[in-house]
């Protein structure tokens, strides 16, 4: 759930009443990019935890396992998003115009 919380709101409120046309929005690409960046960060954290565990660092076994599970869940979430996007694309391509 960290990936969803890290992204933030989909739209941001207008800067001021004087500039309603300058309302900033977050695009779908930005959301996917944030999810991929978070997934990559989780993978790097898990790799670092494993290296510290093997090197005799301060990491405990349970901390390394938690980091690995977070990375696994994050990767599974990213794969499911990819699968749903591909399914949606294929459904659109099957539509008759």
C-alpha positions, 0 to 999 in steps of 0.5 A: 500500500505504500505505492498508493500512498506515495503517489498523492492525489490525482489532481491538485487544487487550483493555485488561486482564484485568479488563475483557474486555467492553470490547474495542475493535474497528474497524468496517468503516465505520472502515476505509472512512473511513480509506481515504477519508481517506488517498485525500483526503490523497494527492490533496491532496499531489498538488495541492500538488506540482503547484502548487509545481512550477508556482510554481517551488517546491522540488519537482522534476518527478519528486517531483510525478510520484510524488505524482500516481501515489500519488494515482492508485493510492490513488483506483483502490484506493478505486474498486475497494473501492466496486465490490466493495461494490456487487457484494456488495450486489447479490449479497445482494439477489439472494438468495432468502429 
